[in-house]
Amino acid sequence: MKTNVGMIYPVAAVISAYTEGSAITYNTGFVVDEARAATVSFEASDGSFYGDDVELDTDRDIIGYTIDFESTGLKDGVREKLLGEVKESSVYHVTGAPKPDVGFGYIKKMRESSGGAVSVVYEAWWFHKVKFAQPDENAQTAERSREWRTPTLNGRGAGVYLSSSDNYPRFAKHEDFTTLAAAKTWLQSLANIGGTTT
């Protein structure tokens, strides 16, 4: 078994440069906020080839993906970088300007069995190029029973070619770690948190 029991440490970094066939360069990354949930839906092409009245081949290649990401909240500085809001003095403006492309990642806490023993592993994910939007902005009066309201962002991911030898686009990558610290270090290196990286 390998089951998901938690989600930790969502990070992002705005893309500063990308040329097809070479690595992406990111601006200094940031922690989005505490994580609550993420749902990634991969989109695949769907075509079948027939001959002699039977299906001879089928096409199920990934062509893109969407991410619905819920955090505990979005501070103004994060909204500026992640959603492209425009800051003037102390005011943040929601505009029709194009949203920035960002790299985005988080850690899934997993329980995995091996040889009859169950241990915790940390599965870190990195999505190379995503564009986020916040479709709703909600508020509600306080009532006797407390209701916790948090924002959900909708992201759309694109494939990238990170090497001249890539024959197919890359969308994401992931790696397992035995400690949370190691998983965080991996994400920090990808998101350019605390140093320069591509």
Order of alpha helices (4+ residues) and beta strands (2+ residues): beta-beta-beta-beta-beta-beta-beta-alpha-beta-beta-beta-beta-beta-beta-alpha
